[in-house]
Amino acid sequence: QVQLVESGGGLAQAGGSLRLSCAASGRSFASLNMGWFRQAPGKERDFVAALSRSGGIEYYADSVKGRFTISRDNAKNTVYLQMNSLKPENTAVYYCTARSSLYIGNYYSSLTYDYWGKGTQVTVSS
């Protein structure tokens, strides 16, 4: 089993920045492909970003490309989501997720992932 705990959410103004962190435990972090999803009230859970086990391959939703950056520190068992130029429409609960396989597969689908955190709220005011 893998436990994922998100932190770093909160309130930001439009144009501001936040950095989310997700600490993983329970198995070798280096063996996990990692991702971030978000869910706004009344909407489905949507893909935000994903990162391969090595950290060498990044994937982003079109809506966040150029503004958000996913990264990982395998020594700290942590994945990050740096969010810049935030917009009110980025308001959502952000979830960290992990896939325990060699390849990340269909990174944009929530069904791909094996483990989920409980989420952290991000609110962007205009």
LUMKEMI-61632 format. One record per residue: residue number from 0; residue in one letter; x, y, z of N, C-alpha, C, O, CB in turn. Coordinates in steps of 0.05 Angstrom, whole numbers, m for minus. Glycine has a CB too. Layout:
N
SITE seq type    n.x    n.y    n.z   ca.x   ca.y   ca.z    c.x    c.y    c.z    o.x    o.y    o.z   cb.x   cb.y   cb.z
SITE NUM    A      X      Y      Z      X      Y      Z      X      Y      Z      X      Y      Z      X      Y      Z
...
This chain:
126
SITE seq type    n.x    n.y    n.z   ca.x   ca.y   ca.z    c.x    c.y    c.z    o.x    o.y    o.z   cb.x   cb.y   cb.z
SITE   0    Q     16    m24      0      0      0      0     17     25      0     39     25     10    m19      0     24
SITE   1    V      7     46    m12     20     71    m13      2     92      0    m22     93     m6     27     79    m43
SITE   2    Q     14    108     17     m1    130     29      9    156     17     33    161     15      2    130     61
SITE   3    L     m9    173     10     m3    199     m2    m16    221     14    m40    220     20    m12    200    m32
SITE   4    V      0    241     22    m10    263     38     m2    289     24     21    296     22      1    262     67
SITE   5    E    m23    304     16    m19    330      3    m17    352     24    m28    351     45    m41    336    m17
SITE   6    S     m3    373     16     m2    398     32      5    421     14     12    417    m10     20    395     55
SITE   7    G      2    445     24      9    469      9    m15    484     m3    m11    505    m15     27    461    m12
SITE   8    G    m38    473     m1    m61    487    m12    m68    511      5    m57    515     27    m86    468    m13
SITE   9    G    m87    527     m4    m95    551     10   m107    571     m8   m117    565    m30    m71    563     25
SITE  10    L   m107    596      1   m119    618    m14    m97    634    m28    m77    641    m16   m136    635      5
SITE  11    A   m102    640    m53    m83    656    m69   m100    676    m86   m123    671    m92    m65    639    m86
SITE  12    Q    m87    698    m92   m100    717   m110    m94    710   m139    m74    697   m145    m90    746   m104
SITE  13    A   m111    718   m157   m106    714   m185    m79    726   m193    m73    748   m185   m129    726   m202
SITE  14    G    m64    710   m208    m37    718   m215    m16    709   m196      8    712   m202    m36    748   m218
SITE  15    G    m24    699   m173     m5    690   m153      4    662   m157     m1    649   m178    m17    693   m126
SITE  16    S     18    651   m137     30    625   m139     25    609   m114     22    620    m92     60    627   m145
SITE  17    L     25    583   m117     24    564    m95     41    540   m103     43    533   m127     m5    555    m88
SITE  18    R     52    526    m83     66    502    m89     54    480    m71     54    481    m47     96    504    m83
SITE  19    L     44    460    m85     33    436    m71     54    415    m68     72    412    m85      9    425    m86
SITE  20    S     53    401    m46     71    379    m41     55    354    m35     32    355    m25     90    385    m17
SITE  21    C     66    331    m42     53    306    m36     75    287    m26     93    279    m41     39    294    m61
SITE  22    A     73    279     m1     92    261     11     81    232      9     58    227     16     97    268     41
SITE  23    A     98    214     m1     90    187     m5    104    169     15    127    173     22     96    178    m34
SITE  24    S     91    148     23    103    128     41     90    101     35     69     99     23     99    135     70
SITE  25    G    104     80     43     92     53     40    107     35     20    105     11     23     64     55     32
SITE  26    R    120     47      1    136     31    m17    156     50    m30    156     74    m26    119     16    m39
SITE  27    S    174     38    m46    195     54    m59    183     76    m76    169     71    m96    213     36    m76
SITE  28    F    189    101    m69    178    123    m84    188    123   m112    173    131   m131    185    150    m70
SITE  29    A    213    115   m116    225    115   m143    210     96   m162    214     98   m186    254    108   m141
SITE  30    S    195     78   m151    180     59   m168    153     69   m177    138     55   m191    177     32   m154
SITE  31    L    146     93   m168    119    104   m173    119    126   m194    135    144   m194    108    115   m147
SITE  32    N    100    123   m213     93    145   m230     74    163   m215     55    152   m203     82    136   m258
SITE  33    M     77    189   m217     61    207   m200     44    226   m217     51    232   m240     79    223   m181
SITE  34    G     22    235   m205      5    253   m219    m11    271   m201    m12    267   m177    m15    238   m236
SITE  35    W    m22    292   m212    m40    310   m198    m66    312   m214    m66    315   m239    m27    338   m194
SITE  36    F    m88    311   m200   m114    316   m211   m128    337   m194   m118    344   m173   m132    290   m212
SITE  37    R   m149    348   m205   m165    368   m189   m194    364   m194   m203    354   m215   m156    396   m196
SITE  38    Q   m210    372   m175   m239    370   m177   m252    395   m166   m249    401   m142   m249    345   m163
SITE  39    A   m266    409   m183   m281    433   m175   m309    424   m166   m318    403   m175   m282    454   m197
SITE  40    P   m322    440   m150   m349    433   m142   m368    428   m165   m370    444   m183   m361    455   m124
SITE  41    G   m381    405   m164   m401    398   m185   m388    389   m211   m403    384   m231   m417    422   m191
SITE  42    K   m362    385   m211   m349    376   m236   m334    350   m232   m330    341   m209   m329    398   m246
SITE  43    E   m325    338   m254   m310    314   m252   m282    319   m244   m272    342   m245   m311    299   m279
SITE  44    R   m268    298   m236   m240    300   m229   m224    300   m255   m226    282   m271   m231    276   m210
SITE  45    D   m208    321   m258   m193    325   m283   m163    323   m280   m152    330   m259   m200    352   m294
SITE  46    F   m150    313   m300   m121    311   m301   m108    339   m301   m118    357   m314   m113    295   m325
SITE  47    V    m87    341   m286    m71    366   m285    m43    362   m296    m34    375   m315    m70    378   m257
SITE  48    A    m29    343   m283     m1    338   m291      7    310   m282     m4    299   m264     18    359   m279
SITE  49    A     28    299   m296     38    273   m288     68    273   m294     79    288   m310     24    251   m304
SITE  50    L     82    254   m280    111    253   m281    119    224   m279    110    209   m262    124    270   m259
SITE  51    S    137    216   m297    147    189   m297    164    183   m273    171    201   m258    162    184   m323
SITE  52    R    170    158   m269    184    149   m246    212    162   m244    221    169   m222    188    118   m246
SITE  53    S    224    165   m266    251    177   m266    250    208   m265    270    221   m259    266    169   m291
SITE  54    G    227    218   m270    224    247   m271    231    259   m298    231    283   m302    241    260   m250
SITE  55    G    237    241   m317    246    251   m343    224    258   m362    229    272   m382    263    231   m355
SITE  56    I    200    249   m357    177    254   m375    155    267   m360    145    257   m340    167    227   m389
SITE  57    E    146    291   m370    125    306   m357    101    308   m376    105    309   m400    136    334   m349
SITE  58    Y     78    308   m365     53    312   m380     36    333   m366     36    335   m342     38    285   m383
SITE  59    Y     23    349   m382      6    371   m371    m20    373   m387    m21    367   m411     21    397   m372
SITE  60    A    m40    381   m372    m65    389   m385    m60    414   m401    m44    431   m392    m88    392   m365
SITE  61    D    m73    418   m423    m69    442   m440    m74    467   m424    m61    487   m428    m87    441   m465
SITE  62    S    m93    466   m406   m101    490   m391    m80    500   m371    m81    523   m362   m126    485   m376
SITE  63    V    m60    483   m365    m40    491   m345    m12    493   m357      6    501   m343    m41    472   m322
SITE  64    K     m9    484   m382     18    485   m394     30    513   m393     16    533   m400     16    475   m423
SITE  65    G     55    514   m386     68    540   m384     64    554   m358     78    574   m352     59    557   m406
SITE  66    R     45    545   m341     40    558   m315     46    539   m292     55    548   m271     11    567   m314
SITE  67    F     41    514   m295     45    494   m274     69    476   m281     75    471   m304     20    476   m270
SITE  68    T     83    468   m260    106    450   m264    105    428   m243    103    433   m219    133    466   m262
SITE  69    I    107    403   m253    108    380   m235    137    372   m232    152    372   m252     90    357   m245
SITE  70    S    145    365   m208    172    355   m203    172    336   m180    152    333   m166    192    379   m198
SITE  71    R    194    322   m177    196    303   m155    224    303   m143    244    309   m156    189    275   m165
SITE  72    D    224    296   m118    250    292   m103    249    264    m92    236    259    m71    254    314    m81
SITE  73    N    262    246   m105    261    218    m96    274    214    m69    268    195    m54    274    200   m116
SITE  74    A    293    231    m62    306    229    m36    287    236    m13    291    227      9    331    247    m35
SITE  75    K    268    253    m20    248    262      0    221    248     m3    203    254     12    245    292     m1
SITE  76    N    219    230    m22    194    216    m27    171    236    m31    149    232    m21    187    197     m3
SITE  77    T    176    256    m46    157    278    m49    154    287    m78    174    288    m93    165    302    m32
SITE  78    V    130    292    m86    124    304   m112    112    331   m108     97    336    m88    105    286   m129
SITE  79    Y    118    350   m125    110    377   m122     93    386   m147     96    375   m169    134    396   m119
SITE  80    L     77    406   m142     63    419   m164     66    449   m159     53    461   m142     33    411   m166
SITE  81    Q     83    462   m175     86    491   m174     66    504   m192     65    498   m216    115    499   m181
SITE  82    M     49    521   m180     28    533   m196     32    563   m196     31    576   m175      0    526   m183
SITE  83    N     37    574   m220     41    602   m224     19    614   m240      4    600   m253     68    607   m237
SITE  84    S     17    640   m240     m4    654   m255    m31    642   m250    m46    636   m269      3    654   m285
SITE  85    L    m38    638   m226    m63    625   m219    m87    641   m228    m87    666   m229    m64    621   m189
SITE  86    K   m108    627   m235   m133    639   m244   m156    629   m226   m154    607   m214   m139    631   m274
SITE  87    P   m177    644   m224   m200    635   m207   m211    608   m216   m220    592   m199   m223    656   m209
SITE  88    E   m209    601   m241   m219    575   m250   m201    552   m242   m207    529   m246   m221    576   m281
SITE  89    N   m178    558   m230   m161    537   m218   m170    528   m191   m159    510   m179   m132    547   m217
SITE  90    T   m190    542   m180   m201    535   m154   m212    506   m155   m229    500   m171   m223    554   m145
SITE  91    A   m202    489   m137   m210    461   m137   m196    448   m113   m179    459   m100   m204    447   m163
SITE  92    V   m205    423   m108   m189    406    m91   m169    391   m108   m176    379   m129   m208    385    m75
SITE  93    Y   m144    392   m101   m123    380   m116   m114    354   m103   m109    353    m79    m98    399   m119
SITE  94    Y   m113    333   m119   m107    306   m109    m81    296   m121    m75    299   m145   m130    287   m116
SITE  95    C    m65    285   m104    m41    271   m112    m47    242   m117    m64    230   m104    m18    274    m90
SITE  96    T    m35    230   m137    m41    203   m144    m15    189   m154      4    201   m162    m62    202   m166
SITE  97    A    m16    162   m152      8    147   m159      0    121   m174    m21    109   m169     24    140   m134
SITE  98    R     18    113   m192     14     89   m207     39     71   m204     61     80   m210      8     94   m238
SITE  99    S     35     47   m194     57     30   m188     62     11   m211     57    m13   m209     52     14   m162
SITE 100    S     71     21   m233     78      4   m256    102     16   m270    110     38   m264     54      1   m276
SITE 101    L    113      1   m289    137      9   m303    131     35   m319    148     53   m320    148    m13   m321
SITE 102    Y    108     35   m332    102     57   m349     77     72   m338     61     60   m324     97     48   m378
SITE 103    I     75     97   m345     53    113   m334     27    107   m349      5    112   m337     59    142   m336
SITE 104    G     27     97   m373      3     90   m387    m14    114   m395     m3    135   m403    m14     71   m371
SITE 105    N    m40    112   m392    m58    133   m399    m59    154   m377    m76    153   m360    m87    123   m405
SITE 106    Y    m39    171   m377    m34    189   m354    m58    208   m349    m60    218   m326    m10    205   m360
SITE 107    Y    m74    213   m369    m96    232   m366   m121    220   m353   m140    235   m347   m103    244   m393
SITE 108    S   m122    194   m350   m145    181   m339   m142    174   m310   m121    163   m302   m151    155   m355
SITE 109    S   m162    181   m294   m160    175   m265   m160    145   m260   m151    136   m239   m183    188   m250
SITE 110    L   m170    130   m279   m171    101   m276   m144     88   m278   m140     65   m270   m189     89   m298
SITE 111    T   m124    103   m288    m97     93   m291    m83     89   m264    m66     71   m262    m81    111   m308
SITE 112    Y    m91    104   m245    m76    107   m220    m86     88   m198   m110     81   m197    m76    135   m210
SITE 113    D    m67     79   m182    m73     60   m161    m78     71   m134    m93     60   m118    m50     40   m159
SITE 114    Y    m66     94   m128    m68    106   m101    m74    135   m103    m66    149   m122    m41    101    m86
SITE 115    W    m89    145    m83    m98    173    m82    m95    184    m54    m98    171    m34   m127    175    m91
SITE 116    G    m87    210    m53    m88    225    m28   m116    235    m23   m134    231    m39    m68    248    m28
SITE 117    K   m119    248     m1   m146    259      7   m151    286     m5   m174    296     m4   m148    260     37
SITE 118    G   m131    299    m16   m134    324    m29   m128    348    m12   m129    347     13   m162    326    m39
SITE 119    T   m122    370    m25   m117    396    m12   m132    418    m28   m131    418    m52    m87    402    m10
SITE 120    Q   m145    435    m13   m162    456    m26   m144    479    m35   m128    489    m21   m183    466     m6
SITE 121    V   m149    487    m60   m137    511    m71   m159    530    m80   m177    522    m95   m118    504    m96
SITE 122    T   m158    554    m69   m178    574    m76   m164    599    m87   m146    610    m74   m195    581    m51
SITE 123    V   m172    607   m110   m160    630   m123   m181    652   m125   m202    649   m138   m148    623   m151
SITE 124    S   m175    675   m113   m194    697   m114   m187    716   m136   m164    719   m144   m194    712    m87
SITE 125    S   m208    729   m147   m204    747   m169   m198    776   m159   m194    794   m175   m228    748   m187
